[in-house]
Amino acid sequence: SIVSNPEFLREGCAIIDFISPDRVVIGYEDNKAKKIMQQIYNPLTFINNNENLIIYTDIVSSELIKYAANSFLATKVAFINEISDLCEKVGGDIRLVSKGIGSDSRIGDRFLNPGPGFGGSCFPKDILALNSIAKENNVNLSIIDSIINSNDKRKNNMAYKIIEFFKGNIQGKKIALLGLAFKGGTDDIRYSPAINIANILLDNGAFIQAYDPQAILNSKNEIRSQNIEYCENYLEACRDADLLVIATEWDQFKKINLTKIKEVIKKPAIFDLRNLLDSNKVIKEGFSYVPIGYRA
């Protein structure tokens, strides 16, 4: 017997997601397999007091649920990123727009935070897999094509937005880069926007002082440049820097000491690609502040 039992575990939250899942999807072809899977998952059904926790499907539908779910979430991310660009042009505030549309129960407020693009092992892999399956079967998933292109451009655009801050010439500039992992709470750098941004800045002549709580070791194998220094803390990364860039949404980056940073940084300027900081507080401390999706 063969079953398909896709996982929906978030990196950094795998245990809690396994114990308390939104749903368990099982694709099967014969009743023997179904009964075995029922026995395996009985403890979770009992713990969560939910007899409808398990969704039974055929095998093909089970696989498509996995790919389609992640592709839909990736669509929300790419959508809000493009709307944040529009907000910057017309004077809107993406924080308010996200809150306004996220309060609609049909949409929901998750995955509506703008940033430098999505990465990791799931979204890029699954959206490409879904697109490949569609092409093999002569089905045009135009929305999926657009999401892939939008996300690729997003990562590049964030890097060139930083370069434009220096009037198009970043040669010799020292950049403090906080975050290398694709998201906070993990050391995973696969398809990481931060890595992509770092490589573009390095290719254009910048020197980077990088700090990440967990992803430095993996990053050393991914970034091949003599012009990057890996630091032990965020203050060391900021020392004598011309600009501070926040690229990953680590909780500790929300609590950085602006007063101490100002004492060590060369130029008090922050590019916040995750909108982690309070713009009023940052500006009050005497920093230039560039967030995503609104004008500080």
C-alpha positions as CSV (number, residue, x, y, z in Angstrom):
1,S,0.0,0.0,0.0
2,I,1.1,3.6,-0.7
3,V,-0.1,6.7,1.0
4,S,0.7,10.4,0.6
5,N,1.0,12.3,3.9
6,P,2.4,15.8,3.1
7,E,3.9,17.8,5.9
8,F,2.9,21.4,6.7
9,L,5.6,22.2,9.3
10,R,7.0,25.7,9.6
11,E,10.8,25.9,10.1
12,G,11.4,26.9,13.7
13,C,7.9,25.7,14.8
14,A,8.0,22.1,13.6
15,I,7.2,20.4,17.0
16,I,4.2,22.6,17.9
17,D,2.9,22.4,14.3
18,F,3.1,18.6,14.4
19,I,1.4,18.3,17.8
20,S,-1.3,20.9,17.0
21,P,-1.8,20.9,13.2
22,D,-4.5,22.8,11.4
23,R,-5.2,19.6,9.5
24,V,-3.6,16.3,8.5
25,V,-3.9,15.3,4.9
26,I,-3.7,11.7,3.9
27,G,-4.0,10.4,0.3
28,Y,-4.7,6.7,0.0
29,E,-5.9,4.1,-2.5
30,D,-7.1,1.2,-0.3
31,N,-8.9,0.8,3.0
32,K,-6.1,-1.1,4.6
33,A,-3.8,1.8,4.2
34,K,-6.5,4.2,5.6
35,K,-7.0,2.1,8.7
36,I,-3.3,2.0,9.4
37,M,-3.0,5.8,9.1
38,Q,-6.1,6.3,11.3
39,Q,-4.3,4.2,14.0
40,I,-1.1,6.2,13.7
41,Y,-2.9,9.6,14.0
42,N,-5.4,8.6,16.7
43,P,-3.3,10.2,19.4
44,L,-3.3,13.6,17.6
45,T,-7.0,13.4,17.0
46,F,-7.5,12.7,20.7
47,I,-5.1,15.4,21.9
48,N,-6.7,18.1,19.7
49,N,-10.2,16.8,20.4
50,N,-11.0,17.0,16.7
51,E,-12.5,14.1,14.9
52,N,-12.3,16.1,11.6
53,L,-8.6,16.7,12.0
54,I,-7.7,14.3,9.2
55,I,-8.7,15.0,5.6
56,Y,-8.7,11.9,3.4
57,T,-8.2,12.2,-0.3
58,D,-6.8,10.3,-3.2
59,I,-3.0,10.4,-3.6
60,V,-2.9,12.9,-6.4
61,S,-5.2,15.4,-4.6
62,S,-3.1,15.0,-1.5
63,E,0.1,16.0,-3.3
64,L,-1.6,18.9,-5.0
65,I,-2.9,20.2,-1.7
66,K,0.7,20.5,-0.5
67,Y,1.9,22.3,-3.6
68,A,-1.2,24.5,-3.9
69,A,-1.3,25.5,-0.2
70,N,2.3,26.8,-0.3
71,S,1.8,28.4,-3.7
72,F,-1.2,30.3,-2.4
73,L,0.7,31.6,0.6
74,A,3.5,32.6,-1.7
75,T,0.9,34.5,-3.7
76,K,-0.1,36.5,-0.7
77,V,3.5,37.4,0.1
78,A,4.2,38.5,-3.5
79,F,0.9,40.4,-3.7
80,I,1.5,42.4,-0.5
81,N,5.1,43.2,-1.6
82,E,3.8,44.7,-4.9
83,I,1.2,46.7,-3.0
84,S,3.9,48.0,-0.8
85,D,5.7,49.3,-3.8
86,L,2.5,51.1,-4.9
87,C,2.1,52.5,-1.4
88,E,5.6,54.1,-1.6
89,K,4.7,55.7,-4.9
90,V,1.3,57.2,-4.0
91,G,1.9,57.9,-0.3
92,G,0.0,55.1,1.2
93,D,1.0,53.1,4.4
94,I,1.3,49.4,3.8
95,R,0.9,48.8,7.5
96,L,-2.6,50.2,7.4
97,V,-3.4,48.6,4.1
98,S,-2.3,45.2,5.4
99,K,-4.4,45.7,8.5
100,G,-7.4,46.8,6.5
101,I,-7.4,43.9,4.1
102,G,-6.3,41.4,6.7
103,S,-9.3,42.1,8.9
104,D,-11.5,40.7,6.1
105,S,-12.2,37.1,7.3
106,R,-12.1,35.9,3.7
107,I,-8.5,37.0,3.4
108,G,-7.0,36.8,6.9
109,D,-4.1,38.7,8.3
110,R,-1.3,36.2,7.9
111,F,1.4,36.5,5.3
112,L,0.6,40.1,4.7
113,N,3.8,41.6,6.0
114,P,5.9,43.2,3.2
115,G,9.6,42.2,3.0
116,P,12.4,41.5,0.6
117,G,10.7,38.4,-0.9
118,F,10.1,34.8,0.2
119,G,12.7,32.1,0.4
120,G,13.4,28.9,2.3
121,S,13.0,25.3,1.3
122,C,9.2,25.1,0.9
123,F,7.7,28.1,-1.0
124,P,10.3,28.3,-3.9
125,K,10.5,24.5,-4.2
126,D,6.8,23.8,-4.2
127,I,5.8,26.7,-6.4
128,L,8.3,25.6,-9.0
129,A,7.2,22.0,-8.7
130,L,3.5,23.0,-9.2
131,N,4.5,25.0,-12.2
132,S,6.5,22.1,-13.7
133,I,3.6,19.7,-13.3
134,A,1.3,22.2,-15.0
135,K,3.7,22.6,-18.0
136,E,4.1,18.8,-18.3
137,N,0.4,18.6,-18.6
138,N,0.0,21.6,-20.9
139,V,-1.8,23.7,-18.3
140,N,-1.0,27.4,-18.1
141,L,-0.7,28.6,-14.5
142,S,-0.2,32.3,-15.4
143,I,-0.6,33.4,-11.8
144,I,2.1,31.1,-10.6
145,D,4.4,32.3,-13.4
146,S,3.8,35.8,-12.3
147,I,4.6,35.0,-8.6
148,I,7.9,33.4,-9.5
149,N,8.9,36.4,-11.6
150,S,7.7,38.9,-9.0
151,N,9.6,37.3,-6.2
152,D,12.8,37.0,-8.2
153,K,12.6,40.7,-9.1
154,R,11.7,41.6,-5.5
155,K,15.0,40.3,-4.2
156,N,17.0,42.2,-6.8
157,N,15.0,45.4,-6.4
158,M,15.7,45.5,-2.7
159,A,19.5,45.3,-3.4
160,Y,19.3,48.0,-6.0
161,K,17.2,50.2,-3.8
162,I,20.0,50.1,-1.3
163,I,22.5,51.0,-4.0
164,E,20.3,53.9,-5.1
165,F,20.5,55.2,-1.5
166,F,24.2,55.9,-2.4
167,K,23.2,57.6,-5.6
168,G,24.0,54.5,-7.6
169,N,27.6,54.0,-6.4
170,I,28.1,51.7,-3.5
171,Q,31.8,51.0,-4.3
172,G,33.8,50.9,-1.1
173,K,30.8,51.5,1.2
174,K,30.6,49.5,4.4
175,I,27.2,47.8,4.9
176,A,26.1,46.3,8.3
177,L,23.8,43.5,7.3
178,L,21.6,42.0,10.1
179,G,20.2,38.7,9.0
180,L,21.3,36.0,6.6
181,A,18.7,33.3,7.1
182,F,15.6,33.4,5.0
183,K,13.5,33.9,8.1
184,G,14.0,34.3,11.9
185,G,14.3,31.2,14.1
186,T,16.3,29.1,11.6
187,D,19.8,28.7,10.1
188,D,18.3,27.9,6.7
189,I,19.7,30.2,3.9
190,R,18.1,28.4,0.9
191,Y,16.7,31.0,-1.5
192,S,17.3,33.6,1.2
193,P,16.6,37.1,0.1
194,A,19.4,38.3,2.4
195,I,21.9,36.2,0.6
196,N,20.8,37.4,-2.7
197,I,21.0,41.0,-1.6
198,A,24.4,40.5,-0.1
199,N,25.8,39.0,-3.3
200,I,24.5,41.9,-5.4
201,L,26.0,44.5,-3.0
202,L,29.3,42.7,-3.0
203,D,29.3,42.4,-6.8
204,N,28.8,46.2,-6.9
205,G,31.9,46.9,-4.7
206,A,30.4,47.1,-1.2
207,F,32.0,45.6,1.9
208,I,29.6,43.8,4.2
209,Q,29.8,43.2,8.0
210,A,27.1,40.6,8.6
211,Y,25.5,39.2,11.7
212,D,23.0,36.4,12.1
213,P,22.2,34.5,15.3
214,Q,22.3,31.1,13.6
215,A,23.0,31.2,9.9
216,I,26.6,32.4,9.7
217,L,28.2,29.0,9.2
218,N,25.8,28.1,6.3
219,S,26.4,31.5,4.8
220,K,30.1,31.1,4.6
221,N,29.6,28.2,2.2
222,E,27.2,30.2,0.1
223,I,28.8,33.6,-0.2
224,R,32.2,33.4,-2.0
225,S,33.8,36.8,-1.4
226,Q,36.7,38.3,0.5
227,N,34.7,41.5,1.1
228,I,32.4,40.1,3.8
229,E,33.1,39.9,7.5
230,Y,31.0,37.7,9.8
231,C,30.5,39.4,13.2
232,E,29.7,38.0,16.6
233,N,26.9,40.6,17.4
234,Y,25.0,43.4,15.8
235,L,27.1,46.2,17.4
236,E,30.2,44.7,15.9
237,A,28.5,44.6,12.5
238,C,27.5,48.2,12.8
239,R,31.0,49.5,13.7
240,D,32.1,52.2,11.2
241,A,29.3,51.2,8.7
242,D,27.8,53.6,6.2
243,L,24.4,52.0,6.4
244,L,22.6,49.4,8.5
245,V,20.3,46.9,6.7
246,I,17.9,44.7,8.5
247,A,17.2,41.7,6.2
248,T,15.8,39.0,8.5
249,E,12.9,39.3,11.0
250,W,14.8,38.0,14.1
251,D,13.0,39.0,17.3
252,Q,16.2,40.3,18.8
253,F,16.5,42.8,15.9
254,K,13.3,44.4,17.1
255,K,15.1,45.3,20.3
256,I,18.5,46.7,19.0
257,N,19.9,49.5,21.1
258,L,19.8,52.5,18.8
259,T,21.8,54.7,21.2
260,K,24.7,52.2,21.2
261,I,24.5,51.7,17.5
262,K,24.8,55.5,17.0
263,E,28.0,55.4,19.0
264,V,29.7,52.9,16.7
265,I,28.1,53.5,13.2
266,K,29.8,55.9,10.8
267,K,26.5,57.2,9.3
268,P,23.2,56.9,11.3
269,A,21.1,55.4,8.5
270,I,18.8,52.3,8.6
271,F,17.2,50.3,5.7
272,D,14.5,48.2,7.4
273,L,13.5,45.5,4.9
274,R,11.2,43.9,7.5
275,N,9.6,47.0,9.1
276,L,10.7,45.7,12.5
277,L,11.5,49.1,14.1
278,D,9.3,52.0,15.2
279,S,10.0,54.7,12.7
280,N,9.2,57.5,15.1
281,K,11.7,56.2,17.6
282,V,14.4,55.6,15.0
283,I,14.1,59.1,13.6
284,K,13.9,60.6,17.1
285,E,17.3,58.9,17.8
286,G,18.7,60.9,14.8
287,F,18.8,58.1,12.2
288,S,17.7,58.3,8.6
289,Y,15.2,55.6,8.2
290,V,13.9,53.8,5.1
291,P,11.2,51.2,5.7
292,I,9.2,49.2,3.2
293,G,5.8,50.3,1.9
294,Y,5.5,53.7,3.6
295,R,7.3,57.0,4.0
296,A,8.9,57.6,7.4
